[in-house]
Amino acid sequence: MISEKIIEAFSLPPERVGKEIQSDTQKELTGKELNLLRNEFPDFGNWIRGKTIVDFGCGLGFQTAALANMGAEKVLGLDLNVEYIEYAKRYALECTEDITKVVFSSSLKDQTRNYDAVISQNAMEHYTDPSEVLESMKSLIHDDGQLMITFGPPWYAPYGSHMHFFCNLPWVNILFPEKAVMRVRKKYRNDGANRYEEVESGLNKMSLSRFEKLCQEHHLVAAYQRYRCIKGLDFLSRIPILREFFVNRVTVILKH
């Protein structure tokens, strides 16, 4: 109970969180869907022109349509959520300048294995089986293709628990038992989750070292790597142990 009281002391009123979530949803339609990719990957706007791309975990298709409008030759929007895919198809019809450039699918089966790149944004920390996902991504690119992955925050970052939508306390997942955190979370979400893995979208506790190990196991080499630390203290990413607690975003371009 003491742990829960401390967490609650650093948490927002439930009614205020509901309003912020609605606001975030509305922001997705502002035409800034590619801002993160532009910021994270060098010369992204020019590089993408004429490329064939897989938008892995495309969700509602906002980014997929934007990639096509930015000059990609072909974009495959891939997501296992069938309802998302159906929405994405409707959205693309309204918002894509050339609809022939966009294809959507909820299955990896029979997909062409010769794309220039697979793009994954803010998803690697959510997959139930990230190793299987990496292998699937790898299978979609040709020999000179690349995986462009950016995600954050990783598990040991200040808000790696992804509970910051209601709790302002950093490292809450390290400082307090999982049961205490999840009991407080129930005041903000009614999805019945009792563990981090059970929350909406899931949390696989992806640490920096775990991600690097997965890349090695799948024989993927970083052609580009950028680790952003909190408060711009990026030098901490080069210090063993400390890097786990202060790297807030992981961005890599991986090749065979």
C-alpha positions as CSV (number, residue, x, y, z in Angstrom):
1,M,0.0,0.0,0.0
2,I,2.8,2.4,0.7
3,S,4.2,1.9,-2.8
4,E,0.8,2.6,-4.3
5,K,0.4,5.8,-2.3
6,I,3.8,7.1,-3.5
7,I,3.0,6.3,-7.1
8,E,-0.4,8.0,-6.7
9,A,1.3,11.1,-5.3
10,F,3.2,11.5,-8.6
11,S,0.2,10.7,-10.8
12,L,-2.3,12.9,-12.6
13,P,-6.0,12.9,-11.8
14,P,-7.7,10.2,-13.9
15,E,-10.1,12.7,-15.6
16,R,-7.1,14.8,-16.8
17,V,-5.4,11.8,-18.4
18,G,-8.5,11.0,-20.4
19,K,-8.5,14.5,-22.0
20,E,-4.8,14.3,-22.9
21,I,-5.3,10.9,-24.6
22,Q,-8.1,12.4,-26.8
23,S,-5.8,15.3,-27.7
24,D,-3.0,12.9,-28.7
25,T,-5.3,11.0,-31.1
26,Q,-6.4,14.2,-32.8
27,K,-2.7,15.2,-33.4
28,E,-2.2,12.2,-35.7
29,L,-4.0,13.9,-38.5
30,T,-1.9,17.0,-38.7
31,G,0.3,16.0,-41.6
32,K,3.4,15.5,-39.4
33,E,3.5,11.7,-39.6
34,L,7.1,11.6,-40.9
35,N,8.7,14.1,-38.5
36,L,10.3,11.5,-36.3
37,L,11.7,9.6,-39.3
38,R,13.1,12.8,-40.7
39,N,14.7,13.7,-37.4
40,E,16.2,10.3,-36.8
41,F,17.5,9.1,-40.1
42,P,20.0,11.1,-42.2
43,D,18.6,12.8,-45.2
44,F,15.5,10.7,-45.0
45,G,13.4,12.9,-47.3
46,N,15.8,12.5,-50.2
47,W,16.7,8.9,-49.6
48,I,13.2,7.6,-49.7
49,R,12.5,8.8,-53.3
50,G,12.0,5.9,-55.6
51,K,12.5,3.3,-52.9
52,T,10.2,0.3,-52.1
53,I,9.3,0.4,-48.4
54,V,7.6,-1.8,-45.9
55,D,5.8,0.2,-43.1
56,F,6.0,-2.6,-40.5
57,G,3.3,-2.2,-37.9
58,C,1.5,0.5,-40.0
59,G,-1.4,0.9,-37.6
60,L,-4.1,3.2,-39.2
61,G,-1.9,3.9,-42.2
62,F,-1.1,7.6,-41.6
63,Q,2.6,7.0,-42.0
64,T,2.1,4.6,-45.0
65,A,0.2,7.2,-47.0
66,A,2.8,9.9,-46.1
67,L,5.7,7.7,-47.3
68,A,4.0,7.3,-50.6
69,N,3.3,11.0,-50.9
70,M,6.9,11.8,-50.1
71,G,8.1,10.0,-53.2
72,A,8.5,6.3,-52.4
73,E,7.9,4.1,-55.4
74,K,5.9,1.5,-53.5
75,V,4.8,1.2,-49.8
76,L,3.5,-2.0,-48.2
77,G,1.6,-1.2,-45.0
78,L,1.8,-4.3,-42.8
79,D,-0.2,-4.8,-39.6
80,L,-1.7,-7.9,-37.9
81,N,-4.7,-5.9,-36.7
82,V,-7.3,-6.5,-39.5
83,E,-9.5,-3.6,-38.3
84,Y,-6.5,-1.2,-38.6
85,I,-5.8,-2.4,-42.1
86,E,-9.4,-1.8,-43.2
87,Y,-9.3,1.7,-41.8
88,A,-5.8,2.3,-43.4
89,K,-7.2,1.3,-46.8
90,R,-10.0,3.9,-46.5
91,Y,-7.7,6.5,-45.3
92,A,-5.2,5.9,-48.1
93,L,-7.9,6.3,-50.7
94,E,-8.6,9.8,-49.4
95,C,-5.1,11.0,-48.6
96,T,-2.7,9.3,-51.0
97,E,-1.8,11.2,-54.2
98,D,-1.2,8.0,-56.2
99,I,-3.1,5.1,-54.6
100,T,-1.3,2.6,-56.9
101,K,1.8,3.1,-54.8
102,V,0.2,1.8,-51.6
103,V,-0.7,-1.8,-50.6
104,F,-2.0,-3.0,-47.3
105,S,-1.9,-6.5,-45.7
106,S,-2.4,-8.2,-42.4
107,S,-0.2,-11.1,-43.3
108,L,3.4,-11.8,-44.1
109,K,2.4,-14.8,-46.3
110,D,3.2,-14.5,-50.0
111,Q,4.8,-11.0,-49.5
112,T,7.6,-10.0,-52.0
113,R,11.0,-10.4,-50.5
114,N,12.9,-7.7,-52.3
115,Y,12.1,-4.4,-50.6
116,D,14.7,-1.7,-50.2
117,A,13.8,-1.1,-46.6
118,V,11.6,-2.0,-43.7
119,I,10.7,0.8,-41.4
120,S,9.7,0.2,-37.8
121,Q,8.7,3.2,-35.6
122,N,8.1,3.0,-31.9
123,A,7.2,-0.7,-31.9
124,M,10.2,-2.9,-31.0
125,E,9.5,-2.6,-27.3
126,H,6.0,-3.9,-27.7
127,Y,6.3,-7.1,-29.7
128,T,5.6,-10.4,-27.8
129,D,8.3,-12.2,-29.8
130,P,10.8,-9.5,-31.0
131,S,13.2,-12.1,-32.3
132,E,10.6,-13.6,-34.6
133,V,9.7,-10.0,-35.7
134,L,13.3,-9.2,-36.6
135,E,13.5,-12.4,-38.6
136,S,10.3,-11.4,-40.4
137,M,11.6,-7.9,-41.2
138,K,14.9,-9.4,-42.4
139,S,13.0,-11.7,-44.8
140,L,11.3,-8.8,-46.5
141,I,14.4,-7.0,-47.8
142,H,16.8,-7.9,-50.7
143,D,20.5,-8.5,-50.1
144,D,21.3,-4.8,-50.1
145,G,18.2,-3.8,-48.3
146,Q,18.1,-2.3,-44.8
147,L,16.0,-2.3,-41.6
148,M,15.3,1.2,-40.3
149,I,14.3,0.9,-36.7
150,T,13.6,3.6,-34.2
151,F,12.0,3.1,-30.8
152,G,11.9,4.4,-27.3
153,P,12.1,4.6,-24.4
154,P,13.8,1.2,-23.8
155,W,12.9,-0.6,-20.6
156,Y,15.5,0.9,-18.2
157,A,15.1,4.5,-19.4
158,P,13.4,6.9,-16.9
159,Y,10.0,6.2,-18.5
160,G,10.7,2.8,-20.0
161,S,7.6,1.3,-18.3
162,H,5.4,3.5,-20.6
163,M,3.4,4.6,-17.5
164,H,4.2,8.3,-18.0
165,F,0.8,8.9,-19.5
166,F,-0.4,9.0,-15.8
167,C,2.7,8.9,-13.6
168,N,5.5,11.5,-13.6
169,L,7.8,9.5,-11.5
170,P,10.9,8.2,-13.5
171,W,12.1,4.6,-13.2
172,V,8.8,3.6,-11.6
173,N,9.2,0.1,-12.9
174,I,12.6,-0.2,-11.1
175,L,11.7,1.5,-7.9
176,F,8.4,-0.2,-7.2
177,P,6.9,-3.8,-7.5
178,E,5.0,-4.5,-10.7
179,K,1.8,-5.3,-8.7
180,A,1.8,-1.9,-7.1
181,V,2.3,-0.1,-10.5
182,M,-0.4,-2.1,-12.2
183,R,-2.9,-1.6,-9.4
184,V,-2.5,2.2,-9.7
185,R,-2.7,1.9,-13.5
186,K,-6.2,0.3,-13.2
187,K,-7.5,3.7,-12.2
188,Y,-6.6,4.9,-15.7
189,R,-7.1,1.8,-17.9
190,N,-9.7,-0.9,-17.7
191,D,-8.1,-3.5,-19.9
192,G,-7.6,-5.9,-17.0
193,A,-3.8,-6.0,-17.3
194,N,-1.9,-7.3,-14.2
195,R,1.5,-7.5,-15.8
196,Y,3.5,-5.2,-18.1
197,E,3.3,-7.8,-20.8
198,E,-0.5,-7.6,-20.7
199,V,-1.0,-3.9,-21.2
200,E,-2.5,-2.6,-24.4
201,S,0.1,-3.1,-27.2
202,G,2.2,-5.1,-24.8
203,L,5.6,-4.4,-23.2
204,N,8.4,-6.9,-23.7
205,K,10.9,-5.1,-21.4
206,M,13.2,-4.4,-24.3
207,S,16.5,-3.1,-22.8
208,L,19.3,-1.6,-24.9
209,S,21.5,-4.7,-24.3
210,R,18.7,-7.1,-25.2
211,F,18.1,-5.3,-28.5
212,E,21.8,-5.3,-29.4
213,K,22.0,-9.0,-28.6
214,L,19.0,-9.8,-30.8
215,C,20.6,-7.9,-33.7
216,Q,23.8,-10.0,-33.3
217,E,21.8,-13.2,-33.1
218,H,20.2,-12.4,-36.4
219,H,23.5,-11.4,-38.0
220,L,22.4,-7.8,-38.5
221,V,25.1,-5.1,-38.6
222,A,24.5,-1.5,-37.8
223,A,25.3,0.7,-40.8
224,Y,24.0,3.7,-38.7
225,Q,23.4,4.0,-35.0
226,R,22.1,6.9,-32.9
227,Y,21.4,6.6,-29.2
228,R,19.7,9.6,-27.7
229,C,20.0,10.2,-24.0
230,I,17.8,12.3,-21.7
231,K,18.5,16.0,-21.5
232,G,20.8,15.7,-24.5
233,L,23.5,13.9,-22.5
234,D,24.3,11.5,-25.3
235,F,27.8,10.9,-24.1
236,L,26.2,8.6,-21.4
237,S,25.4,6.2,-24.2
238,R,29.1,5.3,-24.3
239,I,29.3,4.4,-20.6
240,P,28.6,0.8,-19.6
241,I,25.7,0.3,-17.2
242,L,24.7,4.0,-17.2
243,R,23.7,3.8,-20.9
244,E,20.9,1.4,-19.9
245,F,19.3,4.0,-17.6
246,F,19.8,7.1,-19.7
247,V,19.3,6.2,-23.4
248,N,15.9,7.3,-24.2
249,R,15.7,6.5,-27.9
250,V,17.3,3.9,-30.1
251,T,17.7,4.5,-33.8
252,V,19.6,2.1,-36.1
253,I,19.9,1.2,-39.8
254,L,20.6,-2.6,-39.9
255,K,21.9,-4.6,-42.9
256,H,22.6,-8.3,-43.6
